[in-house]
Amino acid sequence: MSNDQQYDPYANGHGQQGPDVTQTWEGQTWDTQFQPVVQQQPPVTYEAPYQDPYAQPAYEPAYEPSYDNTAYLPPQGAVAYDQQQPYAAAPAAPPAPVGYDTPAPEYVPEPAAEAAPAAPAAPAGYSSPTTSGNTRITDAQRARAEGRSPVIEPGLQPAALTAVLGLMLAGGAAIGPYGLLVPLVLLQGLTAAGWFRLNGMWPARQGIALAFAGGLVADAALLATGREHSAAAILGTLGAWVLLCLVLQLRSHADPDERMYGLMAGVASAALTVVATGHLGAAPDAVVVGGIAVAATVVARALPLPGPVSLIVALLAGAGAGIAAGGLNDLGGGSGALIGLAAGVCALVGLRVASYDYPSRFVHMTAGVALPLTAAAPAVYLLGRALA
């Protein structure tokens, strides 16, 4: 006990306190200078409205906390205690209660957004534009994707070019051997390039140059030896070029399958290019009839007719052109018809080969132009020699 504690008069005579007496302390328990006086506000009372136990609860907005509603906390630190801090403003009054007879707000649906106008449909011939590249495909790619026939005819434009080249051969043969040489060289170049592209080998500069060189060598050998030795010049050049193609493929470092494929394509291209030299070794009248007959056959074949009808019309056109051309020279109508019909059959075979295996436009403009005339060269050479 402290020193200020007084003597309890209810204590017993022995100086001890009873068990029912409580000790009290008289003195300050904390050594403080000032305590702020907290002003008490009168309590705010709200009258609760009548609540219907069966009514649905009204919508009340979500409570948003505000810093104005927080309790007052005295500042700490170096702030003096004798400065009275103002209290925060009283909290805002709650929203007025909804009465029993107040109807609930009606739900008004929001107007639906207007549908965006549909994009205009793309034309039937083309696909929609994209940013990843051109999606338009060729006729050959579309036919392959749809699983259609791999045979695609070259059409009227390559047929017109074939007709022009055939007429050039006929005109050059009427002029002379050197007049025939110019369209023949063009024919050999188209044959060499078109055959490699028809076999899917592109670029094949070495093979094309080798095949084209074989045709030029055959032309030079035939002009040097004359038409009397044309067969020896053609067959000799063909044998030498087959051997050359074999040697070049054996020296190649490609895979065996690729070398075999290149050998077959190179030999076939060189053989066709050299065989085209037969126009130069054939009789001039036969070349005239053959060139005109091939021109008439391919143009008739390109006409929009049914398959069998187109085939018959093309053969009749070739035979008719042979009769007309043979009547203008020494061959006569009968021999001209035979040469024209044979040339027409060979031209259709060459045209069919150029149409096979989903050919591209480049194949049509090279092999589709040259192969009908190249395939007709052996028939023109042999029948011209026999009927002259």
VENVENUR-V454001 format. One line per field, one symbol per residue. ss: DSSP state (@ for helix, = for strand, . for the rest). psi: psi as a letter, one per 30 degrees, with the letter a starting at -180 (. if undefined). A space follows every 50 residues. Layout:
# VENVENUR-V454001
ss->???
psi->???
This chain:
# VENVENUR-V454001
ss->.................................................. ................@@@............................... ......................................@@@@@@@@.... .....@@@@@@@@@@@@@@@@@@@@.@@@@@@@@@@@@@@@@@@@@@@.. ....@@@@@@@@@@@@@@@@@@@@@.@@@@@@@@@@@@@@@@@@@@@@@@ .....@@@@@@@@@@@@@@@@@@@@..@@@@..@@@@@@@@@@@@@@@@@ @.....@@@@@@@@@@@@@@@@@@@@@....@@@@@@@@@@@@@@@@@@@ @@@@......@@@@@@@@@@@@@@@@@@@@@@@@@@@.
psi->llfgklkkfgllfggkllfgkkklkjlkfkilekkkkkkkkkkkkkjklk kkfflkklkkkkkkkkffgllkkkllbgkkffjkkklllklkkllkkkle gklkkkkjkkkkkkkkkkkkkllffllkklfglkgklleeeeeeefgakf jjkeaeeeeeeeeeeeeeeeeeefelefefeefeeeeeeeeeeeeeeegg jkkieeeeeeeeeeeeeeeeeeeeflffheeeeeeeeeeefeeeeeeeef fkglleeeeeeeeeeeeeeeeeeeefffefflkeeeeeeeeeeeeeeeee ffkilldeeeeeeeeeeeeeeeeeeeffafeleeeeeeeeeeeeeeeeee eeefflhilleeeefdefeeeeeeffeeeeeeeeeef.
